[in-house]
Amino acid sequence: MKFNIKIENDKTELQLIERLTFSDEIEFDKILSEIFENSPKEIVINLSKLLYMDSVGLGLLLTIRENAIKENAEVSLCRPVEDVKELLENACFNTLFKIED
């Protein structure tokens, strides 16, 4: 997994690139620290360059959501590619996250 984090005022954007899988679980702790370091009110997870995600990747997104709830922050997923969008829909993530095309 590759990623970029952009912080702008109370908004943090996390762009996930290529793959989000079991092998990314340890590095994801670093991402969580960076995301919540500045107590954002809005977190946007950009999935436009994420080509593959497994069930552990879904769990990692839920981890962001759980932390956001504790911090009173809103989380949204944006621009998932078709395969990732289908996975999110099958996992009913549209009931947990705002998903924007």
LINNORDA-V323368 format. One record per residue. N is the residue number from 0. RES is the residue in one small letter. SS is DSSP state (H for helix, E for strand, L for the rest). PHI is phi in whole degrees, 0 to 359 (999 if undefined). Layout:
((N | RES | SS | PHI) (N | RES | SS | PHI))
This chain:
((0 | m | L | 999) (1 | k | E | 243) (2 | f | E | 204) (3 | n | E | 228) (4 | i | E | 237) (5 | k | E | 238) (6 | i | E | 248) (7 | e | E | 220) (8 | n | L | 55) (9 | d | L | 266) (10 | k | E | 244) (11 | t | E | 238) (12 | e | E | 247) (13 | l | E | 251) (14 | q | E | 256) (15 | l | E | 262) (16 | i | E | 234) (17 | e | E | 78) (18 | r | E | 224) (19 | l | E | 229) (20 | t | L | 221) (21 | f | H | 309) (22 | s | H | 292) (23 | d | H | 264) (24 | e | H | 301) (25 | i | H | 291) (26 | e | H | 295) (27 | f | H | 296) (28 | d | H | 300) (29 | k | H | 296) (30 | i | H | 298) (31 | l | H | 302) (32 | s | H | 300) (33 | e | H | 296) (34 | i | H | 298) (35 | f | H | 265) (36 | e | L | 303) (37 | n | L | 254) (38 | s | L | 48) (39 | p | L | 292) (40 | k | L | 263) (41 | e | E | 223) (42 | i | E | 235) (43 | v | E | 248) (44 | i | E | 255) (45 | n | E | 274) (46 | l | E | 252) (47 | s | E | 295) (48 | k | E | 245) (49 | l | E | 270) (50 | l | E | 267) (51 | y | E | 209) (52 | m | E | 213) (53 | d | L | 258) (54 | s | H | 295) (55 | v | H | 294) (56 | g | H | 301) (57 | l | H | 300) (58 | g | H | 297) (59 | l | H | 293) (60 | l | H | 296) (61 | l | H | 295) (62 | t | H | 297) (63 | i | H | 299) (64 | r | H | 299) (65 | e | H | 299) (66 | n | H | 294) (67 | a | H | 296) (68 | i | H | 300) (69 | k | H | 298) (70 | e | L | 264) (71 | n | L | 57) (72 | a | L | 249) (73 | e | E | 267) (74 | v | E | 236) (75 | s | E | 225) (76 | l | E | 251) (77 | c | E | 228) (78 | r | L | 51) (79 | p | L | 291) (80 | v | L | 292) (81 | e | H | 305) (82 | d | H | 296) (83 | v | H | 290) (84 | k | H | 300) (85 | e | H | 297) (86 | l | H | 298) (87 | l | H | 299) (88 | e | H | 294) (89 | n | H | 297) (90 | a | L | 272) (91 | c | L | 60) (92 | f | H | 291) (93 | n | H | 293) (94 | t | H | 271) (95 | l | L | 253) (96 | f | L | 231) (97 | k | E | 280) (98 | i | E | 245) (99 | e | E | 249) (100 | d | L | 281))
